[in-house]
Amino acid sequence: MKQHPVIIVGAGPIGLAAAANAAERGMDFVVLESGADAGAAVGQWAHVRLFSAWSELVDPVARRLLEAAGTWTAPDETAFPTGGQWRSAYLQPLADLLSATDGGEVRYGAQVVGIGRAGRDLMVDSGREDDPFAVHVEGPAGRERLLGSAVVDASGTWTRPNPLGADGYPALGEGENAARITYGIPDFNDPGVAARYAGKHVAVAGKGASAQGVLVGLAQVAASDVAPGAGTRVSWLLRRPSVGDAFGGGDNDQLEQRGKLGQDAKAAATSGLVTNVTQFRTESVSTQDDGRLTIDAVDGQHVTDVDEVIVVTGFRPDLTFLSEVRLDLDPALGAARVLAEQIHPDHHSCGDVAPHGFNELAQPEQGLYLVGMKSYGRAPSFLAMTGFEQVRSVVAALAGDLEAAGRVELVLPETGVCNGAGAFDTPDAVAVSGGCCGPAAAEPQLVPIGGAGRSC
């Protein structure tokens, strides 16, 4: 009897890498992507430049498959692409190749709304591991139920940005004032976007690389601001007592582009453009009589006369469609429990997370793996290279090759500057969202990845 395919959720960098590993091993697979094409989430921060060079952004197995096909032109290994370049020069060609592979399929517009065991709800123990997974999908033709031998969830975190509110929920009035609030890094090179912020009072919430990218972008807007009467100004809302190590390691950062971002952000923050508002934990957003906004903190602080708000406070995974499978996640981060101590943003560096694979990522629901940004939960310091190693090991284990699954084939750079809450919030992106560390890292150059971000 034909084995059910491996079902991979998400056609982003890590989901496609998982499919490439499955294809190389001759395994049937189906990739389910909610967007209209490959790397749909990456496309939402296409203007952001990544921290990582091309040499670290192409999965080794995917590279072999693309080169063997003979139709792919490899990018310059030393260049740092934008999200849009990553998508067009690598992700879409890879997805197209995988779609043409025997036993492989990549579906777009396929929103996964539920994953469970076929014929057994969460409470049923008997025979659970012998039954295939049932994956419920909403697509152009309506609701569909697919059966899979295993599920690799690489859906990221991009679709679930953290709110402005300090309680973990939207602040009072956050939804009502959504038209004035942007989540992630705007494309300040777009004249229409720049005009939105030029000459305005902008509140920026967040401390990580994405926030730094926003400061740099607003400094560029301010430098070219020709609006009469008033210049662009920024209130930087920080939950911590001080800016501290927000700007990273500068010249000592082994991620050159991230070091440059920190230096540029520091210059912007000390230029007179930015007012630091520390220990500010947002409680509410309200509209003033003149139509501008007031942002109030839980301790009584407030920032008034705000025209626009940019929220870059990281992402969180979407676990809603996993309610009928058995999970073991860290209660604080929502990450795979075994990883939590290594990736907690208060006391780790991107490079001090040991390479890991199927053992660390396995869930109590046998055959289910959360990989990529989603495996890190709310932690921001994910690297694309880490995800490639994850899925290499996971797919090897699913194929029964435990020797390969247990090998370590990755050495991460020790950057030493990723510590600090909210250090970086999207995958691989200099200043992005779900992602990087990301989209975030799983957003711009600077620049997750939820939802979904190097990915540092």
Backbone hydrogen bonds, N-H to C=O, Kabsch-Sander energy under -0.5 kcal/mol:
donor,donor_aa,acceptor,acceptor_aa,energy
6,V,28,D,-2.4
7,I,150,A,-2.7
8,I,6,V,-0.6
8,I,30,V,-3.1
9,V,7,I,-0.5
9,V,152,V,-2.5
10,G,8,I,-0.7
10,G,32,L,-2.8
16,L,12,G,-2.6
17,A,13,P,-1.2
18,A,14,I,-2.2
19,A,15,G,-2.0
20,A,16,L,-2.4
21,N,17,A,-2.2
22,A,18,A,-2.2
23,A,19,A,-2.8
24,E,20,A,-2.4
25,R,21,N,-1.3
26,G,23,A,-1.5
27,M,22,A,-2.7
29,F,103,G,-2.4
30,V,6,V,-2.3
31,V,105,E,-3.1
32,L,8,I,-2.9
32,L,30,V,-0.5
33,E,31,V,-0.6
33,E,107,R,-2.7
39,G,11,A,-2.4
40,A,37,D,-0.8
43,G,39,G,-2.1
44,Q,40,A,-0.6
44,Q,41,A,-1.3
45,W,42,V,-1.7
46,A,43,G,-1.1
48,V,45,W,-1.7
50,L,81,P,-2.8
51,F,428,D,-4.0
52,S,428,D,-0.9
54,W,79,A,-2.2
55,S,77,E,-2.0
56,E,53,A,-2.1
57,L,54,W,-1.6
58,V,54,W,-0.6
59,D,57,L,-0.5
63,R,59,D,-2.6
64,R,60,P,-1.8
65,L,61,V,-2.3
66,L,62,A,-2.7
67,E,63,R,-2.8
68,A,64,R,-2.2
69,A,65,L,-1.6
70,G,66,L,-0.9
70,G,67,E,-0.5
71,T,66,L,-0.6
72,W,66,L,-0.6
74,A,72,W,-0.7
79,A,76,D,-1.7
83,G,45,W,-0.6
83,G,48,V,-2.4
84,G,46,A,-2.2
86,W,82,T,-2.4
87,R,83,G,-2.1
88,S,84,G,-2.5
89,A,85,Q,-2.5
90,Y,86,W,-1.0
91,L,86,W,-2.0
92,Q,87,R,-2.9
94,L,90,Y,-2.3
95,A,91,L,-2.5
96,D,92,Q,-2.6
97,L,93,P,-2.1
98,L,94,L,-2.6
99,S,95,A,-2.2
100,A,96,D,-1.0
100,A,97,L,-0.6
101,T,98,L,-1.3
104,G,101,T,-2.4
105,E,29,F,-0.9
107,R,31,V,-3.2
109,G,33,E,-0.5
109,G,35,G,-2.6
110,A,33,E,-2.8
111,Q,109,G,-0.7
111,Q,138,E,-2.8
112,V,110,A,-0.7
113,V,136,H,-2.7
114,G,136,H,-1.3
115,I,321,F,-1.6
116,G,134,A,-2.2
117,R,120,R,-0.9
118,A,132,P,-2.8
120,R,117,R,-2.1
124,V,121,D,-1.2
128,R,125,D,-2.0
130,D,127,G,-1.2
131,D,127,G,-0.7
131,D,128,R,-1.1
133,F,148,G,-3.1
134,A,116,G,-3.3
135,V,133,F,-0.6
135,V,146,L,-3.3
136,H,114,G,-3.3
136,H,134,A,-0.6
137,V,144,E,-3.0
138,E,111,Q,-3.0
139,G,137,V,-0.6
139,G,142,G,-2.4
142,G,139,G,-2.2
144,E,137,V,-2.5
146,L,135,V,-2.9
146,L,144,E,-0.5
148,G,133,F,-2.0
149,S,5,P,-1.8
150,A,5,P,-0.7
151,V,367,G,-2.4
152,V,7,I,-2.7
153,D,151,V,-0.6
153,D,369,Y,-3.1
154,A,9,V,-1.9
154,A,152,V,-1.0
158,W,434,G,-0.8
158,W,450,G,-0.8
158,W,451,G,-2.9
160,R,157,T,-2.2
162,N,314,G,-3.0
166,A,282,T,-2.7
168,G,165,G,-1.1
172,L,283,E,-2.2
174,E,171,A,-2.3
177,N,173,G,-1.5
178,A,175,G,-1.5
180,R,177,N,-2.0
181,I,178,A,-1.5
182,T,309,V,-2.7
184,G,182,T,-0.5
184,G,311,V,-2.3
188,F,186,P,-1.4
190,D,187,D,-1.9
194,A,190,D,-2.9
195,A,191,P,-2.2
196,R,192,G,-1.1
196,R,193,V,-0.5
197,Y,193,V,-1.0
197,Y,194,A,-0.8
198,A,194,A,-1.9
200,K,197,Y,-1.9
202,V,200,K,-0.7
202,V,233,R,-2.8
203,A,308,E,-2.7
204,V,202,V,-0.5
204,V,235,S,-2.7
205,A,203,A,-0.5
205,A,310,I,-2.6
206,G,204,V,-0.5
206,G,237,L,-1.6
209,A,423,A,-0.9
212,Q,208,G,-2.2
213,G,209,A,-2.6
214,V,210,S,-2.0
215,L,211,A,-2.3
216,V,212,Q,-2.4
217,G,213,G,-2.4
218,L,214,V,-2.8
219,A,215,L,-2.0
220,Q,216,V,-1.8
221,V,217,G,-2.0
222,A,218,L,-2.8
223,A,219,A,-2.1
224,S,220,Q,-1.1
224,S,221,V,-0.5
225,D,222,A,-1.1
233,R,200,K,-2.5
234,V,273,L,-2.4
235,S,202,V,-2.4
236,W,234,V,-0.6
236,W,275,T,-2.7
237,L,204,V,-2.9
237,L,235,S,-0.8
238,L,236,W,-0.7
238,L,277,V,-2.7
246,A,243,V,-1.6
248,G,245,D,-2.0
250,G,247,F,-0.6
252,N,249,G,-2.3
253,D,250,G,-1.7
256,E,254,Q,-1.1
257,Q,51,F,-0.5
258,R,255,L,-0.6
259,G,255,L,-2.3
260,K,256,E,-2.2
261,L,257,Q,-2.0
262,G,258,R,-2.3
263,Q,259,G,-1.9
264,D,260,K,-2.8
265,A,261,L,-2.8
266,K,262,G,-2.3
267,A,263,Q,-2.1
268,A,264,D,-2.1
269,A,265,A,-2.7
270,T,266,K,-1.4
271,S,268,A,-1.2
273,L,268,A,-0.5
275,T,234,V,-2.6
276,N,274,V,-0.5
277,V,236,W,-2.9
278,T,276,N,-0.6
279,Q,240,R,-2.5
280,F,238,L,-2.9
281,R,279,Q,-0.7
282,T,280,F,-0.6
283,E,296,D,-3.3
284,S,296,D,-1.7
285,V,172,L,-3.3
286,S,294,T,-2.5
288,Q,292,R,-3.6
291,G,288,Q,-1.7
293,L,306,V,-2.9
294,T,286,S,-2.6
295,I,303,V,-2.8
296,D,284,S,-2.3
296,D,294,T,-0.5
297,A,301,Q,-3.2
298,V,281,R,-2.5
300,G,297,A,-1.5
303,V,295,I,-2.5
306,V,293,L,-2.7
307,D,201,H,-2.6
308,E,201,H,-1.6
309,V,180,R,-2.6
310,I,203,A,-2.9
311,V,182,T,-3.4
312,V,205,A,-3.2
312,V,310,I,-0.6
316,R,157,T,-0.6
316,R,160,R,-1.8
318,D,156,G,-0.6
319,L,317,P,-0.8
322,L,319,L,-1.8
323,S,320,T,-0.8
324,E,115,I,-0.6
325,V,322,L,-1.3
327,L,325,V,-0.5
330,D,335,A,-3.2
334,G,330,D,-2.1
336,A,375,S,-2.2
337,R,328,D,-1.6
339,L,336,A,-1.5
340,A,336,A,-1.1
340,A,337,R,-0.6
342,Q,339,L,-1.0
343,I,339,L,-1.4
344,H,340,A,-1.0
347,H,344,H,-1.8
352,D,349,S,-1.5
353,V,350,C,-0.8
354,A,352,D,-0.7
361,L,357,G,-1.9
362,A,358,F,-1.5
363,Q,368,L,-1.2
365,E,326,R,-1.4
366,Q,364,P,-1.2
368,L,365,E,-2.0
369,Y,151,V,-2.3
370,L,361,L,-0.8
371,V,153,D,-2.3
371,V,369,Y,-0.6
374,K,371,V,-0.8
375,S,372,G,-1.3
376,Y,372,G,-0.6
376,Y,373,M,-1.2
377,G,374,K,-1.3
378,R,333,L,-2.3
379,A,376,Y,-2.4
382,F,380,P,-0.7
382,F,436,C,-0.9
382,F,437,C,-1.7
387,G,383,L,-1.7
388,F,384,A,-2.3
389,E,385,M,-2.0
390,Q,386,T,-2.3
391,V,387,G,-2.3
392,R,388,F,-1.8
393,S,389,E,-2.1
394,V,390,Q,-2.6
395,V,391,V,-2.5
396,A,392,R,-1.7
397,A,393,S,-2.2
398,L,394,V,-2.4
399,A,395,V,-1.7
400,G,397,A,-1.4
401,D,396,A,-2.5
402,L,400,G,-1.4
405,A,401,D,-2.2
406,G,402,L,-1.8
407,R,403,E,-0.5
407,R,404,A,-0.9
409,E,407,R,-0.6
415,T,413,P,-0.8
420,G,345,P,-2.2
423,A,420,G,-1.7
426,T,440,A,-1.1
428,D,382,F,-0.8
429,A,453,G,-1.4
430,V,49,R,-2.2
431,A,444,P,-0.7
432,V,443,E,-0.6
433,S,442,A,-0.7
433,S,448,P,-1.0
435,G,425,D,-0.7
435,G,433,S,-0.7
435,G,448,P,-1.2
435,G,449,I,-9.9
437,C,426,T,-1.9
437,C,429,A,-0.5
440,A,425,D,-0.7
440,A,426,T,-2.3
440,A,442,A,-5.0
440,A,449,I,-0.6
440,A,453,G,-0.5
441,A,426,T,-3.1
441,A,436,C,-1.2
441,A,437,C,-1.7
441,A,438,G,-4.7
441,A,442,A,-1.3
441,A,453,G,-0.6
442,A,436,C,-0.6
442,A,437,C,-0.6
442,A,438,G,-2.0
442,A,453,G,-1.4
445,Q,47,H,-0.9
446,L,444,P,-2.0
447,V,49,R,-0.5
449,I,434,G,-8.2
449,I,435,G,-2.4
451,G,157,T,-5.6
452,A,156,G,-0.7
452,A,157,T,-4.2
452,A,449,I,-0.5
455,S,427,P,-1.1
455,S,428,D,-0.6
456,C,437,C,-0.5
